[in-house]
Amino acid sequence: MKYTITIFFSVLFFGSCSEKPKDYATISGKISNPNKLNQIIISNRAGYSKQIKVKKDGSFSDTLKIEEGVYRFYDGIEMGSIFLKNNNKTSFTLDTKNFDETLKFKGDDADKSNFIVANNLLQEKYLTDEIFNSSKNEFIETFDSLENAYQNLKNEYPLIDIDYFEKQDQSFQSMKKTYTNYLEEKIEMRNLFVKGTTSPTFSSYENYSGGVTSLKDFNGKFIYIDVWATWCGPCKVEIPSLKKLESKYKNKNIEFISISVDDAKRSATMEKAKESWRKMVREKQLTGTQLITGNGWNTDFIQDYKINAIPRFILIDPKGNIIDADAPRPSSKRLIELLNDLGI
């Protein structure tokens, strides 16, 4: 009887001491060369967002009450992905100067996060800017090679469950569809705006420096046009490269024109849209010729060029003819090569 009672109390004791699953995830790590704000932001598409303080030595630690899934984390303009689950302890290290190549995860379900990193590096290898300058057949061949490499990569992570890979497969196919649609738009654009055809024009756009400006004012010069808006993230990413480009070609026969499509739809009124535009031009010390359409997307020039997404870059020759209706971005090496080929 005493033996039975002893077993009963032993079970009761150890049962009460067993740790209950935590209703939060624990995240920690160390970042080399962290951003000036000394923080990272964890978020997902469902609207979850949390700021985590990064210490001066680059270390950080915090807890998050979350729904299981893949989250994004931001260090400045750099972004990574991490799998999070309540009761998990996850850590990572990285050097922001070589973000994807140094990002490493440890802890619970670390394989799921490390797989995403490896997959991102794989996509960077295959999906360069050149893929959108290829033919449809070349594009298909590239994606076939990428898909084979992706399947082989999955084999390197045998401990990851099938359900997780099914979601990654869906994400891959969604990405492939997006790229395919974008290529088809590019091909259609090449057919619509053949090199050497007369460019659509604009007139009387408000100039930040004062007065109004028309495309004809730049006759005799090469013209590189940046169509953008103050709310456009990818547009703002290109600003430093565009400023360097403008400085490099300052005394050359080329004009750099930035046209804002800020409008009343996003800003409540057109005047507020113009205020936002003027403020960003001033605070970012934007150079080149800074214009705003005055009616957002609803102007002939924007519609004639079939612009429905930004940023968009256009290159025109001194005679007013199209060189490239979908020119390389300022950050692309292809743009410098193109300008050099033109003898600018």
N, C-alpha and C positions, 0 to 999 in steps of 0.2 A: 504493500500500500504506500509506504514511504517512497519507494522507487518510482511508482506511478505519479505521485504528487510532485516529485523532483523533476520528472520529465515535463509535466504540465507547466510548471513555473519556468522551466528553462525555455520552452517554446514560447511562452508568453513574454519572457524577458527579451529574447532575441528578436521576436516578432515586433515588439514595440520599438526596438532600437534600429530596425532596418530603415534605411533612408527612403523617404517618399520621393517620387519623381518631382522635380522642380517644374514650376509653371513658367519658367523663363529660360532663355539661353544665355550662356556666358561667353563673351567675346573678349579677346585680348590680343596683344601683339606689339610689334615695334616697327616704326617706319623711319627709314633713312631719308634725309632731306624732305621733311614734311612741308606742307604748304604754310604760307604766312599766317593763316588763320588758326593754325594748330588745332585742327579738328577734321574728323571725317564724318560723312553723313551716310547713314544706312536708310534705304528706302525701297519700296516696291511699287508696282503699278496700281495696287489696290488703295494707295494713299498713305501707307505707313511711312513715317519718317522720324528719324532720331539723330541728333547730333551727339557725337562722342568726342570729348576733349582729349587732345594729344599733348602729352607733357613735352617739356623742352628737350628731353633726351629721345623723343620719338615714341615712347611707350604709351600704351593706352589700355584701359580695361573697363568693362561695363556689362550690365545685364539688360536683356531686351525681352519683353513679353510679346511673342510673335506667333503668327500662324506658320506652320511648316512650309518651307519652300525656298526658292532662289531669290535672293535680294541683291540689290546693287549697293555698292559703297563708292563714295566719291572723295577723292583727295584733290581739291582744286578742280581742274578741268579733266583730270584723269579719272577713269571709272573701272571698277572691277566687279566681279560677281562672287557671291558667297552663299552656300547652302546653310540655312539656319533651322534649328528645331529645338523646341523647349526641352530642357534637361540636358542638352548638349553643351560641351565645353569646346570651343573652337578658337584657335589662334592663327595669326598669319604674320609674316614678315615681308617687307618689300622695300625697294629703293625707287623712289619716284623718278629718278633720272633714267631708269631702265625698267619701267613699270611691269609690263607683262612677263618679261624674261626673269624677273627676280621674285615675283609673287608666289609664295609657298604657304600652304595650309597644313596645320597639324591638329590632332584632336579627333573628336567624334565626327564621323562622316566626312573626314577631310578629303577622302577620295572624290567625293561628289563635287567639291569646290575645285580640286586640282584638275579634274577632268575638264571643267569649263575653261580653266586657264589654258590647258593643252589644246583644246578645241579652238579657242580664240587665236592662238598662235598659228594653228593649222590654217585657219581662214585667212589670216594676214599673209601667209605664204602664197596662197592660191588666188585670193581675191584682191589683186592690185588694181590701181586706176585703169590699167591697160585693158582690163576685161571689158570695159564699156566702149572701147575703141575697136573691139574685135568683131568678126562676123558672127552670125547666129550659130553656125557650125562650130567655130572655135570656142564660143561661149559654152556650148553644150559639152564639148570635150573637156574643157577646164572643170566644169562642175562634176562631170563623171569621175575625173581623177580625184577631185576633192571628196566626193562621196565615198569612194573606195578607201581613201586615207582615213576618213572619219570612221568607217566601219572597223578598220584595223585598229584605230585608236581605242575604240570601245573594248576590244579584246585585251587591252593592257590594264583594264580595271575590272577584273573578274568578281570582285566583292560587291560591286554596285548592283542594286536590285533592278529587276526588269522594269518595274513601274517608273523608276527614275529615268531610265534610258528611253522609255516610250515618250516621255515629255520632252526629252532632248531631241528625239527624232522629229517630233512635231515642230519644234522650234527650228530645226534644220530645214525642214520642208517649207516652212513659212518664210524663212530667210531666202531660200532658193526662189520661191515664187516672187518675192519682192524684187530680187535682183533681175529676174527674167522680165518682169513687167517694166522695170526701169530701162533695161537694154532695148526692149521693143519701142519704148518712147524715144530713146536716143536714135534708133534706126529711122523711125518715122520723121524725127526732126531733121536728120541728115537729108532725107528725101524732100522735105518741105523747103528747107533753106540751103539750097545748093551753093557751094562756094562760088563767088563771083556774081551772084544775083544782087540786085539793089536792096539795100537794107530798109526796113521800115524806119520811120522818123518820128521824132517828138518835137514839140515846140512849146515855148513859154512855161517851162518848169521853173518853179521858184529855186533860186540859187542861195545857198547859205551866206555867201559873201555879199549878197545884195542883187536886186534886179531879177530878171528871168533869163533863161538860157534855152537854146534850141540846138538840135544835133548839127544843123547846117553851120553853126558858129565854129565848128571844128573841121570844116572842109580843108583838105590838104594834109591832115594828120591821121595817123593810125589812132584808133579809139578802142580802149578797153573798158567795157561797161560792167559794173557790178550792180545787180539788182538785189536789194536787201531790205531789211526792216529792223527796227530797234529790238523787237521781241524775238527775233530769230537767232537761236543759239548757234547753229552751224555758221551763220553769217558772221557773228561776232568772233568766232574762232579764227576766221580768215583775216581779220583786221590787221594783226601784227605782220603777217606775210604781205598783205597788200601795201602797207606803209613802207616796208622794206623795198618792195618792187618799185613803188613810186619814187623813192629816193634814188634807187639804182638807175632809173631811166629819166631822171629829172631834166636833163638837158638834151633829151632825144626827141625825135619827131613822133611822140605818142602822148595822148591825153588819157588820163585815168578819171573816169566818171562814175560816181556812185549815185544810184537812183533809189530813193526810199519809197516803198509802197505802204508805209504806215497810213492807216485810214481810220475813219470814224467808227467802223464796226468794232475794232478792238479798243479804241481810246475814248469812246462815247461821243466825241465831237472831232471834227477835222482840225480844229484849232489846237485841241489837246494833243492830237497826233503830231502836229507840227512842233509843239512845245517839246515833246519827247524826242523828236528828231534833232531839233536844235541843241537840246541838252546833251545828247550823246555825241554829236559832232564836236561840241565844245569840250566836254569832259574827256573824251577819248582822243582829242586833238587830231581828228581825222583830217587827212590831207587830200590832195586831188580836188576835183570839182564835185561839190556835194549838192545834189538836187533832190527834190521831192515831187512826186507826180501831182499832188494836190487832190487826187481822187482815188488813192489806193491802187487797186488792181484794175479799176474801170477806166483805163485810158487806152487809146488806140495802140500806142507803142507796145505796152505790156500784152495786150490781147493779140496783136498782130504777130508777136513772137511766140505765142502760145505758152506764155509763162504762167504756170500754175503751182510752182514750187520754187522756193528760194533757199540758198543763194543760187543765182544764175549769172553766168558770165558770157559776154558777147564781145567778139573782136571784129572790127570793121576797118577796111583799108582807106587810104586818103581820098579815094574817089567815091566813098560812100557805099562800097560793095561789101557784102558779107565775106569774111574770111572763115569765121567759125561762130555759128549761132549758139553753140554750147561749148564755149572755150574752156580750157583747163583752169582749175582754181589757182589763186595766187600761191598757195602752198605746194603746188605740183611742179616738179622739175620739168615736166613737159611744156609748161608755159614758157619758161626761159628758153628752151630749145626752139619753140615755135617762134618767139620774138627774134632770136638770133638768126633763124633761117630766113626771116623776113628782112634781115639787114638793119634792124632798128638799133 
